Amino acid sequence: MCEQKVRDMPMIGRLFGQNGKTQEAHVDEQGRRAVIDIRNITKVYKMGDIEVHALRGVSLQIYEGEFISIMGPSGSGKSTLMNVLGALDQPSSGEFFLDGVDVSKLNERDLARIRNKKIGFVFQSFNLLKRTTALRQVELPLIYGGTARRTERAKQALEAVGLERRLDHLPSELSGGQQQRVAIARALVNEPAIILADEPTGNLDSRSGTEVMQIFQDLNRNRGITTVFVTHDPWIARHTNRVIMLRDGVIVADRQVETPLIAGEVERPSEAEELEGIFRDVYYSGTEDEYN
């Protein structure tokens, strides 16, 4: 491969070379590249003689700069789908292109490199080390990746989430909202292709949850960071630009949110009103064959 072609390849392609099948990323009508392109993905778990089909032929494209929520009832497959998208688990069949490279057949070592370099994770439980300062928490992905200028980059990430005065604080010295902001900074520090957030406001009070959602919206709108939420909360989903709904391991609805809410500008309604709104706007706006 000549030097010019190497420079023109997506970074992930240069990382893994021939270990993963490469192709040109799909481009939508707005000229956005598909950061994630999954095709007919299945996932089957075997429990003795019983097979559990968690995903049943899911196909999905997520483009640069999108802000998406994935919803579904318990057992719908949304957590399995997130694990696949995050390279935490391999599909049983199908193709998964991340930045134009099929990662569905890569080994665990290469998957670990992908998770470090290309995917930022934010979890409901924060997953912070108890005896480690905020600054060191954010440096960890850079240490694992052998990245230079670690302290400088970690400080910049913490400044981006408003924690420039909390660099030396331990998790026990931070509020729940501040701990989640540390987790967001840690997800950002490697400049990933996509951030995956699993119920990121689930352990927070309403005020802290609003502040965290404001950060995600700012990162998405002003920095163009592709973001995917996995959530059961219709109110959170209404703050994203696109809602994907799963049921029984298949996508039953995929809709744009016409007017996404801006965090902090609208008071949260009752749960009944939330459910009615999200199902009216997204779930029941499809064609009849989507629900069969």
C-alpha positions in Angstrom: 0.0 0.0 0.0 1.5 3.3 -1.0 2.0 6.2 1.4 -0.7 8.4 -0.1 -3.3 5.6 0.2 -2.3 5.0 3.9 -2.8 8.7 4.6 -6.2 8.7 2.9 -7.6 5.7 4.9 -9.7 6.3 7.9 -7.6 6.1 11.1 -9.2 2.9 12.1 -8.2 1.3 8.8 -4.6 2.3 9.4 -4.8 0.8 12.8 -5.9 -2.6 11.7 -4.8 -2.9 8.0 -6.0 -6.1 6.5 -7.4 -7.5 9.7 -10.8 -6.0 8.9 -12.6 -5.7 5.5 -12.7 -2.1 4.4 -15.0 -0.1 2.2 -16.1 3.4 1.5 -18.4 4.7 4.2 -22.0 5.3 3.1 -22.9 9.0 2.7 -26.4 10.3 3.2 -28.2 13.0 1.3 -26.7 15.7 3.6 -23.2 14.5 2.8 -22.6 12.9 6.2 -20.5 9.8 6.4 -21.8 6.7 8.2 -19.7 6.4 11.4 -21.6 3.2 12.2 -23.1 0.9 9.5 -24.5 -2.4 10.8 -26.0 -4.9 8.4 -28.3 -7.8 9.3 -26.7 -8.2 12.7 -27.9 -11.1 14.8 -26.9 -12.1 18.3 -27.8 -15.5 19.8 -27.0 -16.6 23.3 -26.9 -20.3 24.2 -28.1 -21.4 27.6 -27.7 -25.1 27.6 -30.0 -26.4 24.9 -31.9 -23.1 24.7 -31.0 -20.4 22.2 -32.0 -16.8 23.1 -32.2 -14.6 20.0 -31.4 -11.1 21.4 -31.0 -9.5 17.9 -32.7 -10.7 14.8 -31.3 -9.1 11.7 -30.8 -5.5 12.8 -29.5 -3.0 10.1 -28.8 0.6 11.1 -26.7 3.5 9.9 -25.6 6.3 12.2 -24.0 9.4 10.6 -21.5 11.9 11.6 -22.9 14.5 14.0 -26.1 12.6 14.8 -27.6 12.5 18.3 -29.6 9.3 18.7 -31.6 7.6 21.4 -32.2 3.8 21.3 -35.3 2.7 23.3 -37.2 -0.4 24.0 -38.8 -2.4 26.8 -36.8 -4.9 28.9 -35.7 -7.8 26.7 -36.0 -5.8 23.5 -32.3 -6.1 22.7 -31.2 -2.5 23.3 -28.5 -3.4 25.7 -27.2 -6.1 23.4 -27.2 -3.7 20.5 -25.2 -1.2 22.6 -22.6 -3.9 23.5 -22.2 -4.7 19.8 -22.0 -1.0 18.8 -19.4 -0.5 21.5 -17.3 -3.5 20.4 -17.9 -5.0 23.8 -19.5 -8.1 22.2 -19.3 -9.7 18.8 -22.4 -10.4 16.7 -23.3 -14.0 15.8 -23.6 -13.0 12.2 -23.8 -9.9 10.0 -21.4 -7.0 9.3 -20.4 -4.1 11.5 -18.6 -1.2 9.7 -17.0 1.4 12.0 -15.5 4.2 10.0 -15.5 2.0 6.9 -13.9 -1.1 8.5 -15.8 -4.3 9.2 -15.0 -5.0 12.9 -17.4 -7.8 13.4 -14.6 -10.4 12.9 -11.7 -8.8 14.7 -10.0 -10.5 17.6 -10.2 -9.2 21.2 -6.9 -7.4 21.1 -8.0 -5.3 18.1 -11.4 -4.7 19.6 -9.7 -3.3 22.7 -7.8 -0.9 20.6 -11.0 0.2 18.9 -12.7 0.8 22.2 -9.7 2.9 23.3 -9.3 4.9 20.2 -12.7 5.2 18.5 -15.5 4.8 21.1 -16.2 6.9 24.3 -18.3 5.2 26.9 -20.5 6.9 29.6 -22.4 4.6 32.0 -25.2 5.2 34.5 -22.9 4.2 37.4 -20.0 6.5 36.4 -17.4 3.7 36.8 -14.8 6.0 38.5 -11.9 4.8 40.6 -12.5 5.7 44.3 -8.9 6.8 45.1 -8.1 8.6 41.9 -8.4 12.3 41.2 -10.6 13.6 38.4 -7.5 14.5 36.3 -6.0 11.0 36.6 -9.4 9.4 35.8 -9.5 11.3 32.5 -5.8 10.5 31.8 -6.4 6.7 32.0 -7.5 6.1 28.4 -4.5 8.1 27.2 -2.2 6.0 29.3 -3.6 2.8 27.9 -3.2 4.2 24.4 0.3 5.4 24.9 -0.7 9.0 24.0 1.6 12.0 24.5 0.6 15.2 26.3 -1.7 13.3 28.6 -2.1 15.9 31.4 -2.7 18.7 29.0 -5.3 16.9 27.1 -7.1 15.6 30.3 -7.3 19.2 31.6 -8.8 20.4 28.3 -11.4 17.6 28.5 -12.3 18.5 32.0 -12.5 22.2 31.1 -15.0 21.2 28.3 -17.4 19.9 30.9 -16.9 22.7 33.4 -14.7 21.0 35.9 -11.5 23.0 35.6 -11.6 23.8 39.3 -12.1 20.1 40.3 -9.0 18.6 38.8 -7.6 17.2 42.1 -10.9 16.1 43.6 -11.7 12.5 44.4 -15.1 11.0 43.4 -16.1 11.2 47.1 -15.6 14.9 47.0 -17.8 15.4 43.9 -21.5 15.4 43.5 -23.2 12.8 41.3 -23.5 15.3 38.5 -19.9 16.2 38.7 -18.9 12.6 38.8 -20.8 12.0 35.6 -19.1 15.0 34.0 -15.7 13.4 34.8 -17.0 10.3 33.1 -18.0 12.4 30.0 -14.5 14.1 30.0 -12.9 10.6 30.1 -15.1 9.5 27.2 -14.1 12.6 25.2 -10.3 12.7 25.8 -9.3 10.4 23.0 -11.5 12.3 20.5 -13.6 9.2 19.6 -15.7 8.8 16.5 -18.7 8.2 18.7 -19.9 8.4 22.3 -22.2 5.7 23.7 -24.1 6.6 26.8 -26.1 4.0 28.7 -28.7 5.7 30.9 -26.3 8.6 31.6 -28.8 10.5 33.8 -30.4 7.5 35.4 -28.6 8.0 38.8 -28.9 11.8 38.9 -31.5 14.1 40.4 -33.5 16.2 37.9 -31.2 19.3 38.2 -28.0 17.3 37.7 -29.6 15.3 34.9 -30.5 18.5 33.1 -26.9 19.8 33.5 -25.5 16.6 32.0 -28.0 16.7 29.1 -26.9 20.3 28.4 -23.3 19.1 28.2 -24.2 16.4 25.7 -26.3 18.7 23.6 -23.5 21.3 23.6 -20.9 18.7 22.6 -23.1 17.4 19.8 -24.3 20.8 18.4 -21.1 22.8 18.8 -18.4 20.2 18.4 -20.3 17.8 16.1 -19.7 14.7 18.3 -21.8 11.7 17.3 -23.7 10.6 20.3 -25.9 7.5 21.0 -28.0 7.2 24.1 -29.5 3.9 25.3 -32.5 4.9 27.5 -35.9 3.8 28.7 -36.8 7.5 29.5 -39.0 9.1 26.9 -38.2 12.6 28.3 -34.5 12.0 27.6 -35.2 10.7 24.2 -37.1 13.9 23.3 -33.8 15.8 23.7 -32.2 13.8 20.9 -32.6 14.2 17.1 -33.6 10.7 16.2 -35.3 7.8 18.1 -34.8 4.1 17.3 -37.1 1.7 19.0 -36.5 -2.0 19.4 -38.9 -4.8 20.2 -38.1 -8.5 20.3 -34.6 -8.0 18.7 -35.8 -6.0 15.7 -36.1 -2.3 14.9 -39.8 -1.4 14.8 -39.5 2.4 14.5 -36.8 4.8 13.3 -37.9 8.4 13.3 -36.5 11.9 13.4 -37.6 14.1 16.3 -39.1 17.1 14.6 -38.3 19.6 17.4 -35.8 18.2 19.9 -36.2 19.8 23.4 -33.4 22.0 24.6 -32.2 20.9 28.1 -33.3 23.2 30.8 -35.8 25.2 28.7 -38.9 23.1 29.3 -40.2 21.7 32.5 -40.5 18.0 32.7 -44.2 16.8 32.3 -45.8 13.9 34.1 -44.7 10.4 33.1 -48.1 9.8 31.3 -47.6 12.9 29.2 -44.0 11.9 28.3 -45.1 8.4 27.2 -48.0 9.8 25.2 -45.7 12.3 23.4 -42.9 10.0 22.5 -45.2 7.2 21.3 -47.3 9.7 19.3 -44.3 11.4 17.7 -42.1 8.4 17.1 -43.6 5.0 17.7 -47.0 5.4 16.0 -45.9 7.6 13.1 -44.6 4.7 10.9 -46.2 2.6 8.3 -48.3 -0.3 9.2 -45.9 -2.9 8.0 -43.2 -1.7 10.5 -45.2 -3.1 13.4 -46.0 -6.6 12.0 
